[in-house]
Amino acid sequence: MAISIQHGFPEGNLRHLQKRHNMDNLIRTETGKKKILILSAPIGSGHRMAAEAIGEALSRLGNTDVVQGNIFHFFPSILGTIFLRTYEKILKFCPCLYAFTYRWGNQGGTSLGMRSLINTVLLRLGKSYIDGVQPDIVFSTHATSTGIMSLYKEKYDPNLWLGVIVTDFTVHRWLVCKGVDAYFLADGKLFSQIKDKIGNKKPSLYAFGIPVRRDFSEEVDITLLRKKLREEFGWEEDAFVCLLAGGGGGMLPMETILRQMVPSGTESIANLNDSDQLDKKLTTEIKHFRLIAVTGHNEALQRRLRSLETSFFMTREQDNIAGTLNYRRESSLAVLGFTDQMPRLMRGADVVITKAGGVSLAECLACGAHIVLYDPLPGQEQANSIFVQREYGVESAADAGQLADVLRRIAAVPVEERLQLQEDRQKAFGHPDAMDKIVEFTNNLFKLNVEK
């Protein structure tokens, strides 16, 4: 069978898949609910958030039972904790080691033998869990869960339907496994990364975009929402709002960025060298410049950043009730921990400085945000950065000087033009309906009924 590259739901293609995956197993078509397993790994928050978004959307289908699975539940929790802490330490203190292992794994060859060994061990640990779920349909959002289910399908259940949701703007070699029936990718330009790595059994490929949470997929009037948000958040209507977002783990080097932005005229901060400083005039020459830093679940980073808030105190004019002029001092920096306001913050901000996690980028694109990438992590984030810069015109800054130049240039664009560009980016590159397309695909393939 030739590779099927799809952006929609061609009837002929769906009929073929239905015959291939349902008609050959009459037991699975008997009355009774279809069991859908969403399987992921908690390595980075993106895989988990995509799994949760898809699980929530699929739960709206009739005749289904949706189960959220986590491969870390296959073994004692202490092992998962040790692995995650080691992973975070490597990213923080020795990113070159992670970059090496990522490149090595992506080359195939001997790394595929290691992949096979890991998947065999994890399948042995997790088989009882999978048998207990008895899934008819599996969606995987991580390379390891994909490998485990591919091996499970080969050994125990050839009629299982396996779909893979790729949560980056690149496809790692370990994601490409035999037995996968369909890949759902961020962009059709990524199809070649699968075609070059697969064997004889060809999966179907769909460019639906990376699924994002429901709050990011709402249709909004950008101009009206901006006005409303600025009233709610207490931002001046003409404020230039810069959002720093580091994902759930707060991995963006926000402390470094903010220490380089301390306004001129404030006391110097310890350990801040002149050679490290971003032009301090930036925060005063841009009218009503505001910084919003979201640290996610990184409480230690949140405490450190809040200690910087007093360094961003600005004197602002304010009319009192009598009509005379007085002054108030407030910080142009606001530090937030984990918040459910990210969709509104992204839509209301003039620019989002972020790392290059796939789901984080998809959320920004769904909001039409003006993205500036800063210091992406090695591996998939650097690959994501290259792709979105080349294909979507996303900007990046390698150091403080470049970041200052980018922010000045964006701030110089009139507000009306910025809003139009935001709307254009959303239409051209955002896929807020990605999870709805996956639900529609699942409904069409398995003849389920969407609940009203």
C-alpha positions as a Markdown table, in Angstrom:
| # | Residue | x | y | z |
|---|---|---|---|---|
| 1 | Met | 0.0 | 0.0 | 0.0 |
| 2 | Ala | 1.3 | 3.4 | -0.8 |
| 3 | Ile | 1.7 | 6.1 | 1.8 |
| 4 | Ser | -1.5 | 8.0 | 2.3 |
| 5 | Ile | -0.8 | 11.7 | 2.8 |
| 6 | Gln | -4.0 | 13.4 | 4.0 |
| 7 | His | -5.1 | 16.8 | 5.3 |
| 8 | Gly | -8.8 | 15.8 | 5.4 |
| 9 | Phe | -10.9 | 12.6 | 5.4 |
| 10 | Pro | -11.1 | 11.2 | 1.9 |
| 11 | Glu | -13.8 | 8.6 | 1.9 |
| 12 | Gly | -11.8 | 6.0 | 0.0 |
| 13 | Asn | -8.9 | 6.2 | 2.4 |
| 14 | Leu | -11.3 | 5.8 | 5.4 |
| 15 | Arg | -13.0 | 2.8 | 3.8 |
| 16 | His | -9.7 | 1.2 | 3.3 |
| 17 | Leu | -8.7 | 1.7 | 7.0 |
| 18 | Gln | -12.0 | 0.5 | 8.2 |
| 19 | Lys | -11.7 | -2.7 | 6.2 |
| 20 | Arg | -8.1 | -3.2 | 7.3 |
| 21 | His | -8.6 | -2.5 | 11.1 |
| 22 | Asn | -12.3 | -3.4 | 11.8 |
| 23 | Met | -13.7 | -5.8 | 9.3 |
| 24 | Asp | -11.0 | -8.3 | 9.9 |
| 25 | Asn | -11.9 | -8.5 | 13.6 |
| 26 | Leu | -15.7 | -9.0 | 13.9 |
| 27 | Ile | -15.4 | -9.3 | 17.7 |
| 28 | Arg | -14.5 | -5.7 | 17.9 |
| 29 | Thr | -17.6 | -4.6 | 16.0 |
| 30 | Glu | -20.1 | -6.2 | 18.4 |
| 31 | Thr | -22.3 | -4.0 | 20.5 |
| 32 | Gly | -20.3 | -2.5 | 23.4 |
| 33 | Lys | -18.1 | 0.5 | 23.8 |
| 34 | Lys | -14.8 | 1.0 | 22.0 |
| 35 | Lys | -12.0 | 1.3 | 24.5 |
| 36 | Ile | -9.6 | 4.1 | 23.6 |
| 37 | Leu | -6.3 | 4.3 | 25.4 |
| 38 | Ile | -4.3 | 7.5 | 25.4 |
| 39 | Leu | -0.8 | 6.6 | 26.3 |
| 40 | Ser | 2.0 | 9.0 | 27.1 |
| 41 | Ala | 5.1 | 9.7 | 29.3 |
| 42 | Pro | 5.5 | 12.6 | 31.7 |
| 43 | Ile | 8.9 | 13.6 | 30.2 |
| 44 | Gly | 8.2 | 17.3 | 29.6 |
| 45 | Ser | 4.7 | 18.7 | 30.0 |
| 46 | Gly | 3.9 | 18.9 | 26.3 |
| 47 | His | 3.3 | 15.2 | 25.8 |
| 48 | Arg | 1.0 | 15.1 | 28.8 |
| 49 | Met | -1.0 | 18.2 | 27.8 |
| 50 | Ala | -1.5 | 16.9 | 24.3 |
| 51 | Ala | -2.7 | 13.6 | 25.7 |
| 52 | Glu | -5.1 | 15.3 | 28.0 |
| 53 | Ala | -6.5 | 17.5 | 25.2 |
| 54 | Ile | -7.1 | 14.5 | 23.0 |
| 55 | Gly | -8.6 | 12.5 | 25.8 |
| 56 | Glu | -11.0 | 15.3 | 26.7 |
| 57 | Ala | -12.1 | 15.7 | 23.1 |
| 58 | Leu | -12.5 | 11.9 | 22.4 |
| 59 | Ser | -14.7 | 11.6 | 25.5 |
| 60 | Arg | -17.3 | 13.4 | 23.5 |
| 61 | Leu | -17.7 | 10.4 | 21.2 |
| 62 | Gly | -20.5 | 8.0 | 21.9 |
| 63 | Asn | -19.9 | 4.3 | 22.5 |
| 64 | Thr | -16.4 | 4.9 | 23.8 |
| 65 | Asp | -14.5 | 4.5 | 27.0 |
| 66 | Val | -11.4 | 6.8 | 27.1 |
| 67 | Val | -8.5 | 5.8 | 29.4 |
| 68 | Gln | -5.5 | 8.1 | 30.1 |
| 69 | Gly | -2.4 | 6.0 | 30.5 |
| 70 | Asn | 1.2 | 6.8 | 31.7 |
| 71 | Ile | 4.1 | 4.4 | 31.0 |
| 72 | Phe | 5.6 | 5.5 | 34.4 |
| 73 | His | 2.8 | 3.5 | 36.0 |
| 74 | Phe | 4.4 | 0.4 | 34.6 |
| 75 | Phe | 7.1 | 0.4 | 37.3 |
| 76 | Pro | 7.6 | 1.6 | 40.9 |
| 77 | Ser | 7.1 | 5.4 | 41.3 |
| 78 | Ile | 10.5 | 5.8 | 42.9 |
| 79 | Leu | 12.1 | 4.8 | 39.6 |
| 80 | Gly | 10.1 | 7.3 | 37.7 |
| 81 | Thr | 11.0 | 10.1 | 40.2 |
| 82 | Ile | 14.7 | 9.2 | 39.9 |
| 83 | Phe | 14.5 | 9.2 | 36.1 |
| 84 | Leu | 12.7 | 12.6 | 35.9 |
| 85 | Arg | 15.1 | 14.2 | 38.3 |
| 86 | Thr | 18.1 | 12.9 | 36.4 |
| 87 | Tyr | 16.6 | 14.1 | 33.1 |
| 88 | Glu | 16.0 | 17.6 | 34.5 |
| 89 | Lys | 19.6 | 17.7 | 35.9 |
| 90 | Ile | 21.0 | 16.7 | 32.6 |
| 91 | Leu | 19.1 | 19.4 | 30.7 |
| 92 | Lys | 20.1 | 22.0 | 33.3 |
| 93 | Phe | 23.7 | 21.2 | 33.9 |
| 94 | Cys | 24.9 | 19.1 | 31.0 |
| 95 | Pro | 22.6 | 19.8 | 27.9 |
| 96 | Cys | 25.4 | 18.7 | 25.6 |
| 97 | Leu | 24.9 | 15.1 | 26.9 |
| 98 | Tyr | 21.2 | 15.2 | 26.0 |
| 99 | Ala | 22.0 | 16.7 | 22.6 |
| 100 | Phe | 24.4 | 13.8 | 21.9 |
| 101 | Thr | 21.9 | 11.1 | 22.9 |
| 102 | Tyr | 19.2 | 12.8 | 20.9 |
| 103 | Arg | 21.4 | 12.9 | 17.7 |
| 104 | Trp | 22.5 | 9.3 | 18.3 |
| 105 | Gly | 19.0 | 8.0 | 18.6 |
| 106 | Asn | 17.9 | 9.9 | 15.6 |
| 107 | Gln | 20.5 | 8.3 | 13.4 |
| 108 | Gly | 18.9 | 4.8 | 13.7 |
| 109 | Gly | 21.4 | 2.0 | 13.4 |
| 110 | Thr | 22.7 | 0.7 | 16.7 |
| 111 | Ser | 20.3 | 3.0 | 18.6 |
| 112 | Leu | 17.3 | 1.0 | 17.3 |
| 113 | Gly | 18.7 | -2.0 | 19.1 |
| 114 | Met | 18.7 | 0.0 | 22.3 |
| 115 | Arg | 15.1 | 1.1 | 21.5 |
| 116 | Ser | 14.1 | -2.5 | 21.1 |
| 117 | Leu | 15.7 | -3.5 | 24.4 |
| 118 | Ile | 14.0 | -0.7 | 26.3 |
| 119 | Asn | 10.6 | -1.4 | 24.7 |
| 120 | Thr | 10.9 | -5.1 | 25.4 |
| 121 | Val | 11.6 | -4.5 | 29.1 |
| 122 | Leu | 8.9 | -1.9 | 29.5 |
| 123 | Leu | 6.3 | -4.1 | 27.7 |
| 124 | Arg | 7.1 | -6.9 | 30.1 |
| 125 | Leu | 6.5 | -4.5 | 33.0 |
| 126 | Gly | 3.3 | -2.9 | 31.5 |
| 127 | Lys | 1.6 | -5.9 | 29.7 |
| 128 | Ser | -0.7 | -6.6 | 32.6 |
| 129 | Tyr | -1.8 | -2.9 | 32.6 |
| 130 | Ile | -2.5 | -3.0 | 28.8 |
| 131 | Asp | -4.3 | -6.3 | 29.1 |
| 132 | Gly | -6.4 | -4.9 | 31.8 |
| 133 | Val | -7.5 | -1.9 | 29.7 |
| 134 | Gln | -8.0 | -4.1 | 26.6 |
| 135 | Pro | -7.9 | -1.2 | 24.2 |
| 136 | Asp | -9.4 | -1.3 | 20.7 |
| 137 | Ile | -7.8 | 2.1 | 19.8 |
| 138 | Val | -4.5 | 3.6 | 21.1 |
| 139 | Phe | -3.2 | 7.1 | 20.6 |
| 140 | Ser | 0.4 | 7.6 | 21.7 |
| 141 | Thr | 2.0 | 11.0 | 22.2 |
| 142 | His | 5.6 | 9.9 | 23.0 |
| 143 | Ala | 8.3 | 7.8 | 21.3 |
| 144 | Thr | 8.6 | 5.3 | 24.2 |
| 145 | Ser | 4.9 | 4.6 | 24.5 |
| 146 | Thr | 4.7 | 4.3 | 20.7 |
| 147 | Gly | 7.5 | 1.7 | 20.7 |
| 148 | Ile | 5.8 | -0.3 | 23.6 |
| 149 | Met | 2.4 | -0.4 | 21.8 |
| 150 | Ser | 4.0 | -1.2 | 18.5 |
| 151 | Leu | 5.7 | -4.3 | 20.1 |
| 152 | Tyr | 2.5 | -5.2 | 22.0 |
| 153 | Lys | 0.5 | -5.1 | 18.7 |
| 154 | Glu | 3.1 | -7.3 | 17.0 |
| 155 | Lys | 3.2 | -9.9 | 19.7 |
| 156 | Tyr | -0.3 | -10.0 | 21.1 |
| 157 | Asp | -2.9 | -8.0 | 19.2 |
| 158 | Pro | -2.4 | -7.4 | 15.5 |
| 159 | Asn | -5.9 | -6.0 | 15.1 |
| 160 | Leu | -5.2 | -3.2 | 17.5 |
| 161 | Trp | -5.4 | 0.3 | 15.9 |
| 162 | Leu | -2.4 | 2.5 | 16.7 |
| 163 | Gly | -2.2 | 6.2 | 16.0 |
| 164 | Val | 0.7 | 8.5 | 16.9 |
| 165 | Ile | 0.3 | 12.2 | 17.7 |
| 166 | Val | 3.6 | 13.9 | 17.1 |
| 167 | Thr | 4.0 | 16.8 | 19.5 |
| 168 | Asp | 7.0 | 18.5 | 17.9 |
| 169 | Phe | 7.8 | 20.2 | 14.6 |
| 170 | Thr | 10.2 | 17.4 | 13.9 |
| 171 | Val | 10.0 | 13.6 | 13.9 |
| 172 | His | 12.5 | 11.6 | 15.9 |
| 173 | Arg | 13.6 | 8.2 | 14.5 |
| 174 | Trp | 12.3 | 6.4 | 17.6 |
| 175 | Leu | 8.8 | 7.6 | 16.9 |
| 176 | Val | 8.8 | 5.7 | 13.6 |
| 177 | Cys | 7.7 | 2.1 | 14.4 |
| 178 | Lys | 6.2 | -0.7 | 12.4 |
| 179 | Gly | 2.5 | -1.4 | 13.1 |
| 180 | Val | 1.6 | 2.3 | 13.4 |
| 181 | Asp | -1.6 | 2.9 | 11.4 |
| 182 | Ala | -1.6 | 6.7 | 11.3 |
| 183 | Tyr | 0.6 | 9.6 | 12.2 |
| 184 | Phe | -0.8 | 13.0 | 13.0 |
| 185 | Leu | 1.7 | 15.8 | 12.4 |
| 186 | Ala | 2.1 | 19.5 | 12.9 |
| 187 | Asp | 2.7 | 20.2 | 9.2 |
| 188 | Gly | 2.7 | 18.4 | 5.9 |
| 189 | Lys | 6.3 | 19.4 | 5.4 |
| 190 | Leu | 7.2 | 16.8 | 8.0 |
| 191 | Phe | 5.9 | 13.9 | 6.0 |
| 192 | Ser | 9.3 | 13.2 | 4.4 |
| 193 | Gln | 10.8 | 12.6 | 7.9 |
| 194 | Ile | 8.6 | 9.6 | 8.2 |
| 195 | Lys | 8.7 | 8.4 | 4.6 |
| 196 | Asp | 12.5 | 8.2 | 4.8 |
| 197 | Lys | 12.5 | 6.0 | 7.8 |
| 198 | Ile | 9.6 | 3.5 | 7.4 |
| 199 | Gly | 9.7 | 0.0 | 6.1 |
| 200 | Asn | 7.3 | -1.9 | 4.0 |
| 201 | Lys | 4.1 | -1.3 | 5.9 |
| 202 | Lys | 3.1 | 2.3 | 5.2 |
| 203 | Pro | 1.1 | 4.3 | 7.7 |
| 204 | Ser | -1.3 | 7.1 | 6.8 |
| 205 | Leu | -0.1 | 10.6 | 7.4 |
| 206 | Tyr | -2.3 | 13.5 | 8.4 |
| 207 | Ala | -1.3 | 17.2 | 8.8 |
| 208 | Phe | -3.9 | 18.3 | 11.4 |
| 209 | Gly | -1.5 | 20.3 | 13.6 |
| 210 | Ile | -0.5 | 19.7 | 17.2 |
| 211 | Pro | -3.6 | 19.4 | 19.4 |
| 212 | Val | -3.9 | 22.1 | 22.0 |
| 213 | Arg | -6.3 | 22.5 | 25.0 |
| 214 | Arg | -9.8 | 23.7 | 24.4 |
| 215 | Asp | -9.2 | 27.2 | 25.8 |
| 216 | Phe | -6.6 | 27.8 | 23.0 |
| 217 | Ser | -9.1 | 26.8 | 20.3 |
| 218 | Glu | -11.8 | 29.3 | 21.0 |
| 219 | Glu | -12.7 | 31.8 | 18.3 |
| 220 | Val | -12.3 | 35.3 | 19.5 |
| 221 | Asp | -12.3 | 38.9 | 18.2 |
| 222 | Ile | -8.6 | 39.8 | 18.8 |
| 223 | Thr | -9.2 | 43.6 | 19.0 |
| 224 | Leu | -12.1 | 43.4 | 21.4 |
| 225 | Leu | -10.4 | 40.8 | 23.5 |
| 226 | Arg | -7.2 | 42.9 | 23.8 |
| 227 | Lys | -9.2 | 45.8 | 25.1 |
| 228 | Lys | -11.1 | 43.6 | 27.6 |
| 229 | Leu | -8.0 | 41.9 | 28.9 |
| 230 | Arg | -6.1 | 45.1 | 29.4 |
| 231 | Glu | -9.0 | 46.4 | 31.5 |
| 232 | Glu | -9.1 | 43.2 | 33.5 |
| 233 | Phe | -5.3 | 42.9 | 34.1 |
| 234 | Gly | -4.9 | 46.6 | 34.8 |
| 235 | Trp | -2.6 | 47.2 | 31.8 |
| 236 | Glu | -2.6 | 50.5 | 30.0 |
| 237 | Glu | -4.4 | 50.4 | 26.6 |
| 238 | Asp | -1.2 | 51.3 | 24.9 |
| 239 | Ala | 1.1 | 49.2 | 27.1 |
| 240 | Phe | 3.7 | 47.0 | 25.4 |
| 241 | Val | 3.2 | 43.7 | 27.2 |
| 242 | Cys | 6.0 | 41.1 | 27.0 |
| 243 | Leu | 5.1 | 37.6 | 28.2 |
| 244 | Leu | 7.9 | 35.2 | 29.3 |
| 245 | Ala | 6.7 | 31.6 | 29.2 |
| 246 | Gly | 8.9 | 28.6 | 30.0 |
| 247 | Gly | 6.4 | 25.8 | 29.9 |
| 248 | Gly | 5.2 | 23.8 | 32.8 |
| 249 | Gly | 8.8 | 23.4 | 34.2 |
| 250 | Gly | 9.7 | 27.0 | 33.7 |
| 251 | Met | 12.7 | 26.0 | 31.7 |
| 252 | Leu | 13.2 | 29.4 | 29.9 |
| 253 | Pro | 16.2 | 31.3 | 31.4 |
| 254 | Met | 13.9 | 34.0 | 32.7 |
| 255 | Glu | 16.1 | 35.1 | 35.5 |
| 256 | Thr | 18.9 | 35.8 | 33.1 |
| 257 | Ile | 16.6 | 37.7 | 30.8 |
| 258 | Leu | 15.1 | 39.8 | 33.6 |
| 259 | Arg | 18.4 | 40.7 | 35.2 |
| 260 | Gln | 19.5 | 42.1 | 31.9 |
| 261 | Met | 16.3 | 44.2 | 31.7 |
| 262 | Val | 16.6 | 46.0 | 35.0 |
| 263 | Pro | 15.6 | 49.6 | 34.3 |
| 264 | Ser | 18.2 | 52.3 | 34.3 |
| 265 | Gly | 18.3 | 54.4 | 37.5 |
| 266 | Thr | 17.6 | 51.4 | 39.8 |
| 267 | Glu | 20.2 | 49.9 | 42.2 |
| 268 | Ser | 22.5 | 47.3 | 40.6 |
| 269 | Ile | 21.8 | 43.7 | 41.3 |
| 270 | Ala | 24.5 | 41.5 | 42.8 |
| 271 | Asn | 26.4 | 39.4 | 40.3 |
| 272 | Leu | 25.2 | 41.4 | 37.3 |
| 273 | Asn | 28.2 | 42.4 | 35.2 |
| 274 | Asp | 28.0 | 45.3 | 32.7 |
| 275 | Ser | 29.0 | 42.9 | 30.0 |
| 276 | Asp | 25.9 | 40.9 | 30.7 |
| 277 | Gln | 23.4 | 43.8 | 30.7 |
| 278 | Leu | 20.8 | 44.3 | 28.0 |
| 279 | Asp | 20.5 | 48.0 | 27.2 |
| 280 | Lys | 18.7 | 49.2 | 30.3 |
| 281 | Lys | 17.1 | 52.0 | 28.5 |
| 282 | Leu | 14.8 | 49.4 | 26.9 |
| 283 | Thr | 12.4 | 49.3 | 29.8 |
| 284 | Thr | 12.1 | 53.1 | 29.9 |
| 285 | Glu | 12.2 | 54.0 | 26.2 |
| 286 | Ile | 9.3 | 51.7 | 25.4 |
| 287 | Lys | 6.2 | 53.4 | 26.7 |
| 288 | His | 4.3 | 51.5 | 29.4 |
| 289 | Phe | 6.6 | 48.5 | 29.0 |
| 290 | Arg | 5.3 | 45.5 | 31.1 |
| 291 | Leu | 6.8 | 42.1 | 31.7 |
| 292 | Ile | 4.8 | 39.1 | 32.7 |
| 293 | Ala | 6.8 | 36.0 | 33.8 |
| 294 | Val | 5.0 | 32.7 | 34.1 |
| 295 | Thr | 7.2 | 30.1 | 35.9 |
| 296 | Gly | 4.8 | 27.2 | 35.8 |
| 297 | His | 5.4 | 24.6 | 38.5 |
| 298 | Asn | 8.9 | 25.9 | 39.2 |
| 299 | Glu | 8.4 | 27.4 | 42.6 |
| 300 | Ala | 12.1 | 28.0 | 43.2 |
| 301 | Leu | 12.3 | 30.1 | 40.1 |
| 302 | Gln | 9.1 | 31.9 | 41.1 |
| 303 | Arg | 10.6 | 33.0 | 44.4 |
| 304 | Arg | 13.8 | 34.2 | 42.8 |
| 305 | Leu | 11.9 | 36.3 | 40.2 |
| 306 | Arg | 9.7 | 37.8 | 42.8 |
| 307 | Ser | 12.7 | 39.1 | 44.5 |
| 308 | Leu | 13.4 | 41.1 | 41.4 |
| 309 | Glu | 10.0 | 42.9 | 41.2 |
| 310 | Thr | 11.2 | 45.8 | 43.3 |
| 311 | Ser | 14.0 | 46.5 | 40.8 |
| 312 | Phe | 11.3 | 47.2 | 38.2 |
| 313 | Phe | 9.4 | 49.8 | 40.2 |
| 314 | Met | 8.3 | 52.7 | 37.9 |
| 315 | Thr | 6.8 | 56.0 | 38.8 |
| 316 | Arg | 3.5 | 56.5 | 36.9 |
| 317 | Glu | 1.3 | 59.5 | 36.6 |
| 318 | Gln | -2.3 | 59.1 | 37.8 |
| 319 | Asp | -5.2 | 61.4 | 37.9 |
| 320 | Asn | -7.0 | 61.4 | 41.3 |
| 321 | Ile | -10.7 | 62.2 | 41.9 |
| 322 | Ala | -10.1 | 65.9 | 42.3 |
| 323 | Gly | -8.5 | 66.1 | 38.9 |
| 324 | Thr | -5.0 | 66.9 | 40.2 |
| 325 | Leu | -2.0 | 64.9 | 39.3 |
| 326 | Asn | -0.3 | 62.5 | 41.7 |
| 327 | Tyr | 2.1 | 59.6 | 41.3 |
| 328 | Arg | 2.1 | 56.0 | 42.1 |
| 329 | Arg | 4.9 | 53.5 | 42.2 |
| 330 | Glu | 4.3 | 50.0 | 40.8 |
| 331 | Ser | 6.4 | 47.3 | 39.3 |
| 332 | Ser | 6.4 | 46.8 | 35.6 |
| 333 | Leu | 7.2 | 43.1 | 36.3 |
| 334 | Ala | 4.6 | 40.6 | 37.4 |
| 335 | Val | 5.6 | 37.1 | 38.3 |
| 336 | Leu | 3.0 | 34.3 | 38.1 |
| 337 | Gly | 3.3 | 30.6 | 39.0 |
| 338 | Phe | 1.2 | 27.9 | 37.3 |
| 339 | Thr | -1.9 | 29.6 | 35.9 |
| 340 | Asp | -4.9 | 28.7 | 33.8 |
| 341 | Gln | -4.8 | 32.1 | 32.2 |
| 342 | Met | -2.2 | 31.3 | 29.6 |
| 343 | Pro | -4.6 | 31.5 | 26.6 |
| 344 | Arg | -5.7 | 35.0 | 27.6 |
| 345 | Leu | -2.2 | 36.1 | 28.5 |
| 346 | Met | -0.9 | 35.0 | 25.1 |
| 347 | Arg | -3.7 | 36.7 | 23.2 |
| 348 | Gly | -3.4 | 39.9 | 25.2 |
| 349 | Ala | 0.4 | 40.2 | 25.1 |
| 350 | Asp | 2.3 | 42.0 | 22.3 |
| 351 | Val | 5.1 | 39.4 | 22.2 |
| 352 | Val | 5.8 | 36.0 | 23.8 |
| 353 | Ile | 9.3 | 35.1 | 24.7 |
| 354 | Thr | 9.5 | 31.4 | 25.0 |
| 355 | Lys | 11.4 | 28.2 | 24.5 |
| 356 | Ala | 10.8 | 25.9 | 21.6 |
| 357 | Gly | 8.7 | 23.1 | 23.0 |
| 358 | Gly | 6.3 | 21.8 | 20.4 |
| 359 | Val | 3.1 | 22.2 | 22.3 |
| 360 | Ser | 4.1 | 25.6 | 23.7 |
| 361 | Leu | 4.7 | 26.7 | 20.1 |
| 362 | Ala | 1.4 | 25.3 | 18.9 |
| 363 | Glu | -0.4 | 27.2 | 21.7 |
| 364 | Cys | 1.3 | 30.4 | 20.7 |
| 365 | Leu | 0.5 | 29.9 | 17.0 |
| 366 | Ala | -3.2 | 29.1 | 17.9 |
| 367 | Cys | -3.4 | 32.5 | 19.6 |
| 368 | Gly | -1.5 | 34.3 | 16.7 |
| 369 | Ala | 1.1 | 35.4 | 19.2 |
| 370 | His | 4.3 | 37.2 | 18.0 |
| 371 | Ile | 6.8 | 34.6 | 19.1 |
| 372 | Val | 10.5 | 35.3 | 20.0 |
| 373 | Leu | 12.5 | 32.1 | 20.8 |
| 374 | Tyr | 15.3 | 32.4 | 23.3 |
| 375 | Asp | 17.9 | 29.7 | 24.1 |
| 376 | Pro | 16.0 | 26.6 | 23.0 |
| 377 | Leu | 17.1 | 23.4 | 24.7 |
| 378 | Pro | 19.1 | 20.9 | 22.6 |
| 379 | Gly | 17.5 | 18.1 | 20.7 |
| 380 | Gln | 13.9 | 18.5 | 19.6 |
| 381 | Glu | 13.6 | 22.1 | 20.7 |
| 382 | Gln | 16.5 | 23.2 | 18.5 |
| 383 | Ala | 14.9 | 21.3 | 15.6 |
| 384 | Asn | 11.5 | 22.9 | 16.4 |
| 385 | Ser | 13.2 | 26.3 | 16.4 |
| 386 | Ile | 14.8 | 25.8 | 13.0 |
| 387 | Phe | 11.5 | 24.6 | 11.4 |
| 388 | Val | 9.3 | 27.4 | 12.7 |
| 389 | Gln | 11.8 | 30.1 | 11.9 |
| 390 | Arg | 12.2 | 28.8 | 8.3 |
| 391 | Glu | 8.5 | 28.0 | 7.6 |
| 392 | Tyr | 6.5 | 30.4 | 9.8 |
| 393 | Gly | 8.8 | 33.4 | 10.1 |
| 394 | Val | 9.2 | 33.0 | 13.9 |
| 395 | Glu | 11.9 | 35.2 | 15.3 |
| 396 | Ser | 14.7 | 34.3 | 17.7 |
| 397 | Ala | 17.3 | 35.9 | 19.8 |
| 398 | Ala | 20.6 | 34.3 | 20.7 |
| 399 | Asp | 21.7 | 36.9 | 23.3 |
| 400 | Ala | 20.5 | 40.0 | 25.2 |
| 401 | Gly | 21.5 | 42.4 | 22.5 |
| 402 | Gln | 19.5 | 40.6 | 19.8 |
| 403 | Leu | 16.5 | 40.3 | 22.2 |
| 404 | Ala | 16.6 | 44.1 | 22.8 |
| 405 | Asp | 16.7 | 44.8 | 19.1 |
| 406 | Val | 13.7 | 42.5 | 18.4 |
| 407 | Leu | 11.6 | 44.0 | 21.1 |
| 408 | Arg | 12.3 | 47.6 | 20.0 |
| 409 | Arg | 11.3 | 46.7 | 16.4 |
| 410 | Ile | 8.1 | 45.1 | 17.5 |
| 411 | Ala | 7.2 | 47.9 | 19.8 |
| 412 | Ala | 7.7 | 50.4 | 17.0 |
| 413 | Val | 4.9 | 48.8 | 14.9 |
| 414 | Pro | 1.6 | 50.6 | 15.4 |
| 415 | Val | -0.9 | 48.7 | 17.6 |
| 416 | Glu | -3.5 | 48.3 | 14.7 |
| 417 | Glu | -0.8 | 46.7 | 12.5 |
| 418 | Arg | 0.3 | 44.4 | 15.3 |
| 419 | Leu | -3.3 | 43.2 | 15.8 |
| 420 | Gln | -3.7 | 42.5 | 12.1 |
| 421 | Leu | -0.4 | 40.5 | 12.0 |
| 422 | Gln | -1.7 | 38.5 | 15.0 |
| 423 | Glu | -4.9 | 37.6 | 13.2 |
| 424 | Asp | -2.9 | 36.8 | 10.0 |
| 425 | Arg | -0.5 | 34.5 | 11.9 |
| 426 | Gln | -3.4 | 32.7 | 13.6 |
| 427 | Lys | -5.1 | 32.0 | 10.3 |
| 428 | Ala | -1.9 | 31.0 | 8.5 |
| 429 | Phe | -0.1 | 28.9 | 11.1 |
| 430 | Gly | -2.4 | 28.2 | 14.0 |
| 431 | His | -4.3 | 24.9 | 14.2 |
| 432 | Pro | -6.8 | 25.5 | 17.0 |
| 433 | Asp | -9.0 | 22.8 | 15.5 |
| 434 | Ala | -6.4 | 20.0 | 15.5 |
| 435 | Met | -8.0 | 17.9 | 18.2 |
| 436 | Asp | -11.5 | 18.3 | 16.6 |
| 437 | Lys | -10.0 | 16.9 | 13.4 |
| 438 | Ile | -8.6 | 13.9 | 15.2 |
| 439 | Val | -12.0 | 13.3 | 16.8 |
| 440 | Glu | -13.7 | 13.6 | 13.5 |
| 441 | Phe | -11.2 | 11.2 | 12.0 |
| 442 | Thr | -11.8 | 8.7 | 14.8 |
| 443 | Asn | -15.6 | 9.1 | 14.5 |
| 444 | Asn | -15.5 | 8.5 | 10.7 |
| 445 | Leu | -13.1 | 5.6 | 10.9 |
| 446 | Phe | -14.9 | 3.6 | 13.6 |
| 447 | Lys | -18.5 | 4.9 | 12.9 |
| 448 | Leu | -19.0 | 6.3 | 16.4 |
| 449 | Asn | -21.6 | 8.9 | 17.3 |
| 450 | Val | -20.6 | 12.3 | 18.6 |
| 451 | Glu | -22.6 | 13.1 | 21.7 |
| 452 | Lys | -24.4 | 16.5 | 21.7 |
